[in-house]
Amino acid sequence: MSLRLGGSGTDIAIDIGGRPLSYDRFDAAVAEWPDAAVHDASALALPEALICVFAAARQGAAVRVEDPTARPDRSEIPTGAFLLVGTSGSTGTPRPLARTAESWTHSFDEFTSITGITSSDRVLVTGPLHATMHLFGAVHALYVGACVTDDESTATVTHAVPAVLRELLHRAPNLHTAVVAGASLDAGAENRARGLRLVEYYGAAELSLVAARVVPGPLRLLDRVEAEIRDGLLFVRSPYRVLGADEWVGVGDLAELRPGGELVVHGRGSAAVNVGGTTVLAEDVERILDAIVGVKASAVIGTPHAVLGETVTAVLELDRSSRDDSTPDRTALLTRIKDQARASLQKEAIPRRWTVVDELPRTGSGKIARARVTDSQP
């Protein structure tokens, strides 16, 4: 299955900045794109970047879609490579990855069935294309003949991380479907999206899609994906993996497999905090904190402790709409957040230190970059 355009004629393929581009004009631009062995769409505006991606696929060439400010070191391009990207950098330095066109397109039909996205939709992509979840969403939209747009007021579908979705909902009145990935869906985002078809998928840059669900149903492995749990950690065998990957890819997440292909993901094993011999998973605590009114986003990290080994520290970005800028209001809000957290968390998981920052560091996709958060941040 090749990478193809699902629309034609005067149907709108891209509507960015109020400048619509029809499918016939998009197709002509793809045909006219200069030949090259390796294209680079990294620094191009979104319409030109997508034209470049489809042109590379048509030419049988490779295309780089990387963060131009943090390109991964790439010593060689594997034979058969189409898409050259990097990991998001949320847990460290971006690594170079390469995949074939088929490692994406072979999942498109199942993804379409799960999400319900059709050619009549206007698909809002909420981050840069070098974040692979956004590139996947835009390419899939063109594959089914939908319109890729930046117009929140007319969008009917969006791809977003939970923190971005929470902020977006009041500005996008025509949404009927939200596709969430990049971070675990928290109760706060789920509640705000009530009434929408909410689809959550779990994946990794090395693997693409692994499992998906229509909320509130459970995550289930995709049809052609297999998984094993080894010492509590998830390993996946998938036809969607990148070139050069092992047959079984270790994702690094703590997880459980249940009957019927149901997958329960507990979070990064490397993001576990050992509190006096009790393992506290950072993402479990973050999901509870993010669901509390007044918390825009949170990052949970471990702080060294002479007796317990580590204790939990919560670094919070507050929702400015939930308080005034005066210190008493902020103090009262933080007190309420702490009280609700203590009522919901087990003793070892309760943060001993709370820090409020103006803005948490994020990757290009909008995920919290926990590796760049420290317990000494002001």
Steps between C-alpha positions, in 0.01 A plus 500: 500500500661827389459845650215647298268798507141413585347816356484648152382795297392815679460337839721684750810310612662766717359821650778674690498871583174542311664391172327187368682260271287257299591137444565552129738789576664296778546206262649728235743645754605148599564411135704817445716462812867465396650152512752422772642193669431656839254784556489725806162628615617591849499879464217531247159648575232236554348498147841479330620241753206270423548548124866405549406188699258376233748587224769292669261207523410533132867520399605210721732735687563573868381813682625656822236640733705594804507776757725755326623624839589153633583266216608150596844383394453287189804314368320316219163452333383137494409338169128533433452790740220744428443703816794631703396632841630523855362403837321786677772554758257489796731261684838588351692591186305439175604183317482453122231267367415386148190324375343382176178651364327164550581498872246782525253444218432138592346625827290775342188295425478364855568849640220639279260236630586582863483879468217533249681778313356549149560715194244753624705586809722800566791366702679736739863415568616672818878476481799495266540222247835392644296360791399173336148486646419823311667389179311171519171685556554736206615230258211273601252786446623549142497122447125488575424818306437729797619859539799590719439835668623740765155659539377397843154649444420269205693187598293184549785270609819570690820315589640626831676406821267521803639831631445668162153347464386649831596848382358452152146382568341839571646639176387219271118485508461266200715213622332160502815287539823546693795265453729504803853364517847588621408481869245307703149644502414650838155532655504878463545488123253213472232689691547816295468299179172343606263480205777448245614174349824473693762264359821430686787309349824376647813484291864586475716668239678167441174308457226739385160373619494225761154514661192720485161548661181698472456649847383364743592160358835333572814528291529204264791394283464567130420194290854435374682596820625254764621578850678330791573606856856431616585584860204737501613688186320506166657347189327529162531317167346704222505538121493876563843519665782715363782369286780335692292434811514165677216256429377561856531864602526589868285807552620575854150521644367298791186325380256210533342280234147379559279257305372611161803712416426755770804707596542696824796740498631627833767738371872520444708262707769769499248744652451292813580653839623257766359623832635283780472186285159589357493571127297809415429550129531864403230480233247352744548797732492746209168361378346572841653847526401597146137414575482752785336831412767768500782279367584570138787248489728315739832321505590254776864424574706341777705699749786325685430428869754381759265243659236410238728511197261730314186699563244632254517858375215656301577787264178675397391738230179657628193582294497880500126506441448332838655778706592866510866598482510605866709287734216422750283355221790296364582375850140401564483321165819306571369403845181364343701306241716346773195400704334330203821322406549368854144367498564306177858376528655225707733620774826431313373675185405826672748771394714628786608798296279720283640750250303737278650620171369740237543239229620141491744402223331328208596309188383612158187285528399666828603214731665591828876449466551342841874452438539879501313547829702527820402526865693827527295691244367830634 
